[in-house]
Amino acid sequence: MSKQEETRERVLDLMESLEVGQAIPSERQLTSVIGVSRLTVRAALDELVRDGYLDRRHGSGTYVTEPKIAQPLTLTSFSEEMRRRGMVPGSRTLDLAITPAGARMARRLQVSPEEPLLRVRRLRLADSAPMALEVLHIPQALVPGLSRADLEDRSFYELLQERYEIVIGSGTQTIEPTVTNEEESEALGVPLHTPAFLFERTTVSESGRIVEFVRSIYRGDRYRLVADLMPQRGRNGRTAGAHRARQPVVEVVRGDR
């Protein structure tokens, strides 16, 4: 292990005893305690800031940040995932409009271009903090009478099942790194061009009907992606050498979507 890696681990150990928002010791203090050069300490702190463990505030110090939320590559609702982590999920409906599907959404949802869709913009919250901005596209015929108020602080999948008897059976999702634009930055309360994850997901009901297409921007400073791995075995039961994700694989996308 290099000196920088060892310094990083020592700082992470130190952070275990600190609260979120509490300042860590200065570079000079860390240099003395760990017994490495100040240049090594600074490089280790730079890496921890880049990875989201620390927040460096000019002229003030370096502070422990909120831990990132592990996002497994599974088909679960935002509300369900936050509850599993002991957080209170919430949502704020920013806009709900009825629009024709158009060519692009018609292909994704397998409807005619003239089919009326509900386009819903929602801000997703955890313990009242903004976590993601999502835009849902749903055929209006599937959710008659759906209003903005229906989606406030409620899981859309739970609403589908309870009111419309639609149970989500499967989905296809792509994930890309991106940065926030002005609209997304304002909604999420982060600086312009903050690193983020772009999720695009199409979900299908148990009856085989495409239910929704949703585009979500998740804050990169609060999320990390997690996948369980298992050996890929051949027909004879032996390990084939390569490994695959137990959950859906993240796809590399090239060109225009």
NORTA-V348445 format. One record per helix or strand. SS is the DSSP state (h for helix, s for strand). FROM is the first residue (numbers start at 0). LEN is the number of residues. Records with the same first field share a line. If there is no record, write none. Layout:
SS=FROM-LEN  FROM-LEN
This chain:
h=2-13  26-8  37-13  77-7  101-8  139-3  148-3  155-9  181-7
s=22-1  53-4  60-4  68-4  88-12  115-11  128-11  167-12  194-11  209-10  222-4  228-5  238-7
